Amino acid sequence: MAIKVWGIDVSKYNHPIDWKKVKNAGVKFAILRVGFASTSNRNKLYVDPYFEEFYKGAKKVGMPVGAYFYSRCNSVETAKKEAEFILNAIKGKQFEYPIWLDVEDTTTLKSASRSTLTTAVVTCLEKIKNAGYYVGIYSGKYILRDQLNDERLKKYDHWIAQYATRSTYTTYKISMWQFGGEVNFLTRKKIPGIGNDVADQNYCYKDYPTIIKNAGLNGFKQNHLKFELPFYIKTLGKVNIRKLPSTDSQIIYTVPGKGIKYKITKISENGKWGYASYRKGWITLNKNYVEKG
């Protein structure tokens, strides 16, 4: 079944926010600006003055959150600085949605070659990813086409900004689409609870909370079985067995219910999947779906 979840992204410009009203208005998630690089000096990095307040307020009402950073990195050096800054700012917090790098600054996009800029973006994202976070890139269709090498960025989830009735970005699959804010062709412009009544609005096409929690990313603890091979597992309910150890892989068999045992002879590199030799496929080792048999 296709997923389309309505959410917002906010920064200091949307303060104050009554998160209870926002949630009651039907908003399902919020991406919070964690910080930004100074427009006068890309080496000066700042936390959004309301990031902490927004995080606490959203969490208090049970609103799933992600974070984004307005980037101006144009070299490996500045990319590493931004990544370290972001990691320090989000440390100790839990995010049900990705950590996004916002790449749109006009001056930055003119400051280096396409190759150099793309390398900077990849460097920043990889450093955050390797620290245990689910990452993605936020940008526009034409920036990705003309000023960055989108082929090198295809492995990261894409959050595309395009204020229109539909997104026309078709190069790679979109995970999130920012479709409007003050200019909005799809939904109401005003959202109760937002300080100025207007916030950027988005549709998300992935079940990020489930993906991120199951993978033990973004501050959530990993939740997978791990024993000396071989070992047996027992299903806790309906679960898929796949051709490869990935939720994107082909389903070769669906276990119908609880109590079915399988012998696990291999574990995937990331420790999240076990090879069920009887079915010649991979089954999740997530404790929400299986237990030791």
N, C-alpha and C positions, 0 to 999 in steps of 0.2 A: 504493500500500500504506500502511495506517495505521501511524503511528509511535507507540510507547509505550516510553519509556526511563525506567528507574528511577534515581533519584538522591537526594541528601540536601542539606540546607542546615545549615550549622554556624556557631557563634560561640564565644566564649570558654568558654561553659558546657559545651562538648563536648571541651575540652582534657583530656588530651593525645590526639592522634590518630596511629595507626599507619596511614599511607596505603596501605601495601602490603597490609595485612590487609583494609582497607576495599575496595580494588580487587578483591582475591581473593574477597571476599564477593559480588561481582557488581554493586557500585555503579558506575554508568557516568558520573556527573558529580556535581559538588559546587558549591553556591552558597555562597560565603563572605561572612560579614558583614564589610564593609569598615569600618563604623563606626556611630555612633549620635549622636543629639542628647540632651543631658542632660535628665532629667526635671524638674530644678529650674530650668533656664535653657536655653531652646531655642536661645540664641545660642552656647552652649558645645557644641562638636562634638568628638568623640573618635574616633580610629581604634581598632578592636577590637584589644586587646593581642596577639592571636594571629593577626591577619590575615596578616602577613608570613610567619610560620612556616607557617601553613596553605597559603598560596599556593605557597611553595617546596616543601613536602612533597608537595602534590598534583601539581605540575608534574614533580617528580622521578620519579614513578611513571607519568606519562603520563595523569593524570586530568584531563579537561576541566573547566574551572571558569567560574563566573560570579561576580557579586558583588551584595550587597544592602546598602542603607543604611536603618537605622531612623530614619524621618523624623518631625520634629515641626514642619515648616514650615506656617505659617498666614497667610503674606503673601508678596507678591512679593519683599520684601527678604530675609526668612528663607529663601525658596526659592532665591534666587540665592546666598546664603551656603552653603547645603547643597550646591548643585551645584558651586561652586568648590572646596569642601572635598573632595568625592568625586573630582573630576577630578584634584586634586593627589595624593590617596591612591592612585589607580590608574594614575597616569602611569608610562609605561615598562613596563607589564605587558600581557600578552595574555590575553584572555578569550574562550573558545569559546562561552560562554553570555552572555545579556544582563546589563546593569547594571540592577538592579531598585530601585525606590523602595518601601520598605515603609511603607504607610499604614494604621495601625491604632491609633495612640496615642489612648486614650479622652479624655484631657484636651485634646489638640489638636483632636480632632473636635468638642468642645464649645466651643472658643474663638473660632470664627468662623462666618460663614454658609456654607451649602453652596456658593454661588457663589464666595466668597472662597477657601475651601479648595481647590476645584477649580482655580481660577486659579493658586494656589500650586503645586499638584502639576504642572500643565501647564508652568509657568515653569521648574521644576526639571528636569523631563524634557527639555524642549526645549533647555535650555542644555547638558545632557550629550549629547543627540543631535547637536546642531550641532557638537560637538567631535569627532565621528566615532565615536560609540558607539551600539550597538543597545540601546534602553532598553525598560523595561516597568514595569507597576505590580503590586505585590503587595498584596492586600487580601482582605477577606471579602465574601461575597455581600450581606449586609445593609448594610455600610458603603457599598458601591458603589451600592446601591439607595436608601438613606435619607439618607446624609450627604455624598455626592459626586454630581456630575452625570456619570453613566457615559456619557451620550451624547457628552460632550466628551472622554471618555477612550478611546473605542472605537478610535481609531487606534493606541493603544499595546497591545502584547501584555499579556494578563492572566494573572497567576499567582494562582489562587484558593486560599484556605485554607478547608478544610472537612473536618473529621475525620468521615468517614462511609464507607459502603460504596460510595457514588457521589456525584458532584458534582451538585447541583441548580441550579447557576448556569447559566442558559440565555440571558441577555440578549445576550451576544456570545460568540464562539468562545474557548474556553480554550486557552491555549498550555501552561500548566503547572498541575498540581493538587497542592497539599500535602494529602495524604489522611490523614496520621497521624504520630505520634511516640511519646510515652509512652502516649497513647491511640491504638490502631491496630486497625482492623477488617478490614484487608486482608492484611497481611503480618506477618512476625515483628517483634516490637518491638525486639529486640536486634540490633545490627550489630557484628560483630567488628572491633576496632581503634579503636572510639570510646571515649573516656575513661570515660564513664558508661554505655557500651553502648547508649545511646539517642540518636537524632538524628531530627529532622523528616525525613519521607520524602515523595518527590514522584514523580509521573509527568509526563514531558515529551512533548508531542505534535508537536514540530517538530524538524527536523534543524538545530538551531542552528549546530553547528560548520561545516557546509557553507555555510549561508546567510551567516554572519558572515565566514568566510574569503574566500568568493567576492566579497563586497561590499567587502572591505578595511576592515572595521570593527574596533573593540575592540583596537587595537594591531597588527592584521595589515595588511600592505601590500596596496594595491589591485593587482589582477592582471588588468587588462583592456587590450586592444589600443587604440591611439589613433593615427590617421594622418589626413592631410589628405583630405577627401572629394573625389570618391568613391574607395573602395579595395576590394580584393578580400580575402576571407577563405577559408580552407579548413578544413573540419571535421577534427577529430582522432578522431572516433568518433560514436556516436549522440547526437543533440542535438535538442531541440524548437524549433520556430519558433512564436511566440505572436502572438495578435491585438494585444496591447498589451505594452509593455516592462516586464513584471513576471512573476515566477514564479507569481503568483496568477491570471494571465490565461489565457484559453482557448488550448489547443494547436490550431493549425490544420494543422500538418504536422510529422512526425518524420523528420528526416534519418536515413537507415538506417545510415550508417557513415562511415568515414574517406575524406578526399580530395574531398569535394563542395565546389565553389567557388560563392561568392555575391558579388554586387556590393553593397556597402554604400553607400547614398545619404544616410542620415541617422543621427545618433547621438542616443540618448536624453539627456534633461537631466542625468541622473546619470553619463553616460558608460559605462554598463555594457551597453548594448544597441545593436545596429546594425539598421537597417531593410534587410531583404533584399528589394529591389524585385521580383525575379522571383517570390517566393512571397507578396508583399504581407503580410509579417509581420516580427516582431522576433526576432532571434537573439542569444544571449549573446555578448559579446566577451571573455569570460573565457578566459585563455590555457590553462586546463586542458581547454578544449573546442574552441578554434579557433586557427588561426595565420594569419599574413599569406599570402594566396594569390598 
